[in-house]
Amino acid sequence: MAFAFENGAYTDGTGRTMLDPTVYQDWQIGAAAERALPGVEHFREKLGLLPGELLPYGKTPKLDFLCIMERLKDRPDGKYIEVTAITPTPLGEGKSTTSLGLIEGLGRLGANVGGCLRQPSGGPTMNVKGTAAGGGNALLIPMTEFSLGLTGDINDIMNAHNLAMTALNARMQHERNYDDETLARRGLRRLDIDPTRVQWSFVLDFCCQALRKMRIGLGEGKMDGYPMDTCANIAVSSELMAILSVARDLKDLRERIGRIVLAYDKQGRPVTTEDLEVAGAMTAWMRNTINPTLCYTVEHQPVLVHAGPFANIAIGQSSVIGDRLGLKLFDYHVTESGFAADIGFEKFWNVKCRLSGLKPDVSVLVATVRALKMHGGGPEVVPGRPLPEAYTQEDLALLEVGCANLLHHAETIRKSGITPVVCINRFYTDTDAELALVRRICHEHGLRCAVSDHWRYGGAGAEELAREVMAACEEPSQLQFLYPDDMPLRERVERIAREVYGAEGVDWSPLALEKAQRFESDPKYADYCTMMVKTHLSLSHDPAKKGVPTGWRLPVRDVLEYSGARFLCPVAGSISMMPGTGSDPAYRRIDVDTATGEVRGLF
């Protein structure tokens, strides 16, 4: 770079003081940037919003989605930029950091730019992974609010979800206690719910492995609930979060909530939220969640935050609403897909774009030297343990072999008709020779490539990436889906497994086969999206298989049904809906300065 840190700080070309992330922690960098943050009125004017379109909520107001979209419905959309990644190490490779760095880089080049990111779950924030606010000088602020609940969307989802479970168990108790005549006097009909076929659970926004299996209703009297086996899943895995991510507006949200199947009766018929007369109240809890929240990069570009669905069993994207709004407000709109291109980008491509009707211009494929070395045969990477020397010292042989994983994901993006741009997310331990090797391999395969040092230098470190993305946005983009709307479920899964994962075929368990045949034979499911469920740590179903595995078949053991979201989720491998808290979680280092109220220790 043309500048250097002195005593842990430097002043960039805009007059802004920047802190060195090798010296300062993320929460310190975020706090400094927040002190210099302009007031909300500055951003209202910058975004061209009318006074009533910004809903007050301190430094993080919500944007009135319905009003803004109605006013701007005829404005042309900006450029649509998606960020994905190669198969990551368990530490992650910096998609959120890159998304924010790219926004900062485009901002330094004078572009009207913004983005939309997912809201982080309290589980990872308080656990090993930490918050999803990016890092270094590519960070989202206000970091404390973003990391600790923001404007309450996840809390509203938890309340709506647990209200449905409360209604279900209460109804089961009343139907056990009262005869049909008594029920009728209370305006109820017998739903005859089968306690062994309850599909929903409770939810909690923390990683609590103790709640993965439990039995409730163990009070001493008949008014203490209905005894049944259940569990608690993490809140962002709720079908309500999946619904929020794909809903187009409040009307669509209400209709989808009403179609949720909570259980089946003893004759095998679905019992929905409408049957329990709870769908309206659930929507009331969630009415404000359709409005994205305004946050900012540390360089003070606007970033919308909306939805936060589990990437393994749902769409793993910020919302359709957030992208629709961002494309009206910004000339360049950046969005991020969860996990690697085989999961997040595949769902962005074949589900999100299909539902939204939006056509992306560019997909940024984030890679790190660290992850490429792992795919070349490097030693195991374990969260909470020091990185082996292979990842902090130059090793060109490991790196070159591992680039096969990058090329595989780039080819997946090309199959969609979208232009890929490879971003080498630079770590300060990477050597010039290692970066040059990845560049050479990308260029040999006709891939745009940029080294980006946004973590350390913010937008100044992302200018090369920003220029490559702007140039790629001018190239024609011809989106083409991997499969047509009318392709049966099993054929879709076969095509995804072969074309995206590199499998030789698919093996269906008896249970999964029975379900797939039933879904294929019922016209009700014809327009349901195919939402694959598998590990993010490998192209295959086995997280231990790194690089580009060959000679394997994808085992599908089950197919989950999300009737409100209208998803069918083929499950490959074992996926936990409730992560566990590790032995050295983040909450051990988080505290509050009681003199100032400042939260410290977030990362």
TAWOJO-V411371 format. One record per backbone hydrogen bond with DSSP energy under -1.0 kcal/mol. CO is the residue of the C=O (numbers start at 1). NH is the residue of the N-H. E is the energy in kcal/mol with one decimal. If there is no record, write none. Layout:
co:CO nh:NH e:E
co:CO nh:NH e:E
This chain:
co:6 nh:9 e:-1.1
co:8 nh:20 e:-2.5
co:9 nh:6 e:-2.8
co:10 nh:18 e:-3.6
co:12 nh:15 e:-1.9
co:16 nh:12 e:-2.4
co:18 nh:10 e:-2.0
co:20 nh:23 e:-1.9
co:20 nh:24 e:-2.9
co:25 nh:29 e:-2.1
co:26 nh:30 e:-3.0
co:27 nh:31 e:-1.9
co:28 nh:32 e:-2.0
co:29 nh:33 e:-2.2
co:30 nh:34 e:-2.2
co:31 nh:35 e:-1.7
co:34 nh:37 e:-1.3
co:39 nh:43 e:-1.0
co:40 nh:44 e:-2.1
co:41 nh:45 e:-2.2
co:42 nh:46 e:-2.1
co:43 nh:47 e:-2.2
co:44 nh:49 e:-2.6
co:50 nh:53 e:-2.0
co:53 nh:64 e:-2.5
co:55 nh:62 e:-2.0
co:57 nh:60 e:-1.7
co:61 nh:294 e:-3.0
co:62 nh:55 e:-3.1
co:63 nh:65 e:-1.5
co:64 nh:68 e:-2.5
co:65 nh:69 e:-2.7
co:66 nh:70 e:-1.8
co:67 nh:71 e:-2.1
co:68 nh:72 e:-2.4
co:72 nh:75 e:-2.0
co:79 nh:333 e:-3.1
co:80 nh:361 e:-3.1
co:80 nh:362 e:-1.5
co:81 nh:335 e:-2.8
co:82 nh:364 e:-3.4
co:83 nh:337 e:-2.6
co:84 nh:366 e:-2.5
co:85 nh:341 e:-2.3
co:89 nh:92 e:-1.9
co:94 nh:98 e:-2.5
co:95 nh:99 e:-2.9
co:96 nh:100 e:-2.4
co:97 nh:101 e:-2.6
co:98 nh:102 e:-3.0
co:99 nh:103 e:-2.0
co:100 nh:104 e:-2.4
co:101 nh:105 e:-2.8
co:102 nh:106 e:-3.0
co:103 nh:107 e:-2.1
co:104 nh:108 e:-2.2
co:105 nh:109 e:-1.2
co:106 nh:111 e:-2.3
co:107 nh:110 e:-1.6
co:111 nh:113 e:-1.1
co:112 nh:331 e:-1.8
co:112 nh:332 e:-1.6
co:114 nh:334 e:-1.9
co:115 nh:304 e:-3.3
co:117 nh:306 e:-2.2
co:121 nh:125 e:-1.7
co:122 nh:126 e:-1.9
co:124 nh:127 e:-1.2
co:124 nh:130 e:-2.2
co:126 nh:587 e:-1.4
co:127 nh:586 e:-1.8
co:133 nh:140 e:-2.5
co:135 nh:138 e:-2.1
co:138 nh:135 e:-2.1
co:139 nh:298 e:-1.3
co:141 nh:296 e:-2.4
co:142 nh:146 e:-2.6
co:143 nh:147 e:-2.3
co:144 nh:148 e:-1.8
co:145 nh:150 e:-2.4
co:149 nh:152 e:-2.5
co:152 nh:156 e:-2.5
co:153 nh:157 e:-2.3
co:154 nh:158 e:-2.6
co:155 nh:159 e:-2.4
co:156 nh:160 e:-2.5
co:157 nh:161 e:-2.9
co:158 nh:162 e:-3.0
co:159 nh:163 e:-1.9
co:160 nh:164 e:-1.5
co:161 nh:165 e:-1.6
co:162 nh:166 e:-2.4
co:163 nh:167 e:-2.7
co:164 nh:168 e:-2.2
co:165 nh:169 e:-2.5
co:166 nh:170 e:-2.3
co:167 nh:171 e:-2.2
co:168 nh:172 e:-2.1
co:169 nh:173 e:-2.1
co:170 nh:174 e:-2.5
co:171 nh:175 e:-2.5
co:172 nh:176 e:-1.5
co:173 nh:177 e:-2.1
co:174 nh:178 e:-2.4
co:179 nh:183 e:-2.3
co:180 nh:184 e:-2.5
co:181 nh:185 e:-1.9
co:182 nh:186 e:-1.1
co:183 nh:188 e:-2.6
co:184 nh:187 e:-1.9
co:192 nh:266 e:-1.9
co:194 nh:197 e:-2.1
co:202 nh:233 e:-2.6
co:204 nh:235 e:-1.5
co:206 nh:208 e:-1.1
co:208 nh:211 e:-2.0
co:209 nh:212 e:-1.5
co:211 nh:232 e:-2.4
co:214 nh:230 e:-3.2
co:216 nh:228 e:-1.4
co:221 nh:224 e:-1.5
co:228 nh:216 e:-2.5
co:230 nh:214 e:-2.7
co:231 nh:202 e:-2.2
co:233 nh:204 e:-2.2
co:234 nh:237 e:-2.0
co:235 nh:238 e:-2.1
co:236 nh:310 e:-1.6
co:238 nh:242 e:-1.5
co:239 nh:243 e:-2.6
co:240 nh:244 e:-2.4
co:241 nh:245 e:-1.8
co:242 nh:246 e:-1.0
co:243 nh:247 e:-2.0
co:245 nh:320 e:-2.4
co:249 nh:253 e:-2.3
co:250 nh:254 e:-2.5
co:251 nh:255 e:-2.1
co:252 nh:256 e:-2.3
co:253 nh:257 e:-2.4
co:254 nh:258 e:-1.9
co:257 nh:260 e:-1.3
co:258 nh:274 e:-1.0
co:260 nh:273 e:-1.5
co:262 nh:199 e:-2.5
co:262 nh:200 e:-1.4
co:263 nh:271 e:-3.1
co:264 nh:194 e:-2.6
co:265 nh:268 e:-2.1
co:269 nh:265 e:-2.9
co:271 nh:262 e:-2.5
co:271 nh:263 e:-1.4
co:272 nh:276 e:-1.4
co:273 nh:278 e:-2.4
co:274 nh:277 e:-1.1
co:278 nh:282 e:-2.2
co:279 nh:283 e:-2.2
co:280 nh:284 e:-2.0
co:281 nh:285 e:-1.9
co:282 nh:286 e:-1.4
co:286 nh:289 e:-1.5
co:288 nh:291 e:-1.5
co:292 nh:63 e:-2.7
co:293 nh:305 e:-2.3
co:295 nh:303 e:-2.5
co:296 nh:141 e:-3.5
co:297 nh:300 e:-2.1
co:301 nh:297 e:-2.0
co:303 nh:295 e:-3.1
co:304 nh:117 e:-2.4
co:305 nh:293 e:-2.3
co:306 nh:319 e:-1.0
co:307 nh:119 e:-3.0
co:310 nh:314 e:-1.7
co:316 nh:338 e:-3.0
co:319 nh:323 e:-1.9
co:320 nh:324 e:-2.6
co:321 nh:325 e:-2.4
co:322 nh:326 e:-2.6
co:323 nh:327 e:-2.3
co:325 nh:329 e:-1.6
co:326 nh:330 e:-2.7
co:327 nh:78 e:-1.8
co:331 nh:79 e:-3.4
co:332 nh:114 e:-2.0
co:333 nh:81 e:-3.0
co:334 nh:116 e:-2.3
co:335 nh:83 e:-1.7
co:340 nh:343 e:-1.3
co:340 nh:344 e:-1.8
co:341 nh:346 e:-1.3
co:343 nh:347 e:-2.0
co:344 nh:348 e:-2.4
co:345 nh:349 e:-3.1
co:346 nh:350 e:-2.6
co:347 nh:351 e:-2.0
co:347 nh:352 e:-2.5
co:348 nh:353 e:-2.5
co:351 nh:355 e:-2.6
co:352 nh:356 e:-2.7
co:353 nh:357 e:-2.2
co:362 nh:82 e:-2.7
co:363 nh:421 e:-2.3
co:364 nh:84 e:-3.3
co:365 nh:423 e:-2.5
co:366 nh:86 e:-2.2
co:367 nh:425 e:-2.6
co:368 nh:372 e:-2.2
co:369 nh:373 e:-2.3
co:370 nh:374 e:-1.7
co:371 nh:375 e:-2.2
co:373 nh:378 e:-1.9
co:374 nh:377 e:-1.6
co:382 nh:385 e:-1.9
co:388 nh:391 e:-2.0
co:389 nh:392 e:-1.3
co:389 nh:393 e:-1.6
co:395 nh:399 e:-1.7
co:396 nh:400 e:-2.5
co:397 nh:401 e:-1.8
co:398 nh:402 e:-2.1
co:399 nh:403 e:-1.1
co:401 nh:404 e:-1.4
co:402 nh:405 e:-1.7
co:403 nh:407 e:-2.3
co:404 nh:408 e:-2.0
co:405 nh:409 e:-2.0
co:406 nh:410 e:-2.4
co:407 nh:411 e:-2.0
co:408 nh:412 e:-1.7
co:409 nh:413 e:-2.0
co:410 nh:414 e:-2.1
co:411 nh:415 e:-1.9
co:413 nh:416 e:-1.0
co:413 nh:418 e:-1.2
co:414 nh:417 e:-1.6
co:416 nh:480 e:-2.3
co:417 nh:478 e:-1.6
co:419 nh:363 e:-2.6
co:421 nh:365 e:-2.6
co:422 nh:450 e:-2.2
co:423 nh:367 e:-2.7
co:423 nh:425 e:-1.1
co:424 nh:426 e:-1.1
co:424 nh:452 e:-2.4
co:427 nh:430 e:-2.3
co:431 nh:435 e:-2.1
co:432 nh:436 e:-2.4
co:433 nh:437 e:-1.9
co:434 nh:438 e:-1.8
co:435 nh:439 e:-2.2
co:436 nh:440 e:-2.5
co:437 nh:441 e:-2.2
co:438 nh:442 e:-2.4
co:439 nh:443 e:-2.7
co:440 nh:444 e:-2.4
co:441 nh:445 e:-1.0
co:442 nh:447 e:-2.7
co:443 nh:446 e:-1.7
co:448 nh:422 e:-2.9
co:450 nh:424 e:-2.8
co:452 nh:426 e:-2.4
co:453 nh:457 e:-2.6
co:454 nh:458 e:-2.5
co:455 nh:137 e:-2.9
co:457 nh:460 e:-1.1
co:459 nh:462 e:-1.0
co:461 nh:453 e:-2.5
co:462 nh:466 e:-2.7
co:463 nh:467 e:-2.4
co:464 nh:468 e:-2.1
co:465 nh:469 e:-2.5
co:466 nh:470 e:-2.6
co:467 nh:471 e:-2.3
co:468 nh:472 e:-2.4
co:469 nh:473 e:-2.1
co:471 nh:474 e:-1.1
co:472 nh:475 e:-1.5
co:484 nh:487 e:-1.5
co:488 nh:492 e:-2.2
co:489 nh:493 e:-2.5
co:490 nh:494 e:-2.2
co:491 nh:495 e:-2.2
co:492 nh:496 e:-2.7
co:493 nh:497 e:-2.7
co:494 nh:498 e:-2.1
co:495 nh:499 e:-3.0
co:496 nh:500 e:-2.2
co:496 nh:501 e:-1.6
co:497 nh:503 e:-2.9
co:505 nh:554 e:-2.7
co:507 nh:556 e:-3.1
co:509 nh:513 e:-2.9
co:510 nh:514 e:-2.4
co:511 nh:515 e:-2.3
co:512 nh:516 e:-2.8
co:513 nh:517 e:-2.5
co:514 nh:518 e:-1.8
co:515 nh:519 e:-2.8
co:516 nh:520 e:-2.5
co:517 nh:521 e:-1.5
co:522 nh:525 e:-1.9
co:523 nh:526 e:-1.7
co:525 nh:528 e:-1.5
co:529 nh:568 e:-2.8
co:533 nh:572 e:-3.2
co:542 nh:545 e:-1.9
co:552 nh:504 e:-3.1
co:554 nh:507 e:-2.7
co:556 nh:509 e:-2.7
co:558 nh:571 e:-3.1
co:560 nh:569 e:-2.9
co:562 nh:566 e:-1.6
co:562 nh:567 e:-2.2
co:566 nh:529 e:-2.9
co:567 nh:562 e:-2.7
co:568 nh:531 e:-2.8
co:569 nh:560 e:-2.6
co:570 nh:533 e:-2.2
co:571 nh:557 e:-2.6
co:577 nh:234 e:-2.6
co:585 nh:588 e:-1.4
co:586 nh:589 e:-2.3
co:591 nh:600 e:-3.1
co:593 nh:597 e:-3.6
co:598 nh:593 e:-3.0
co:600 nh:591 e:-2.1
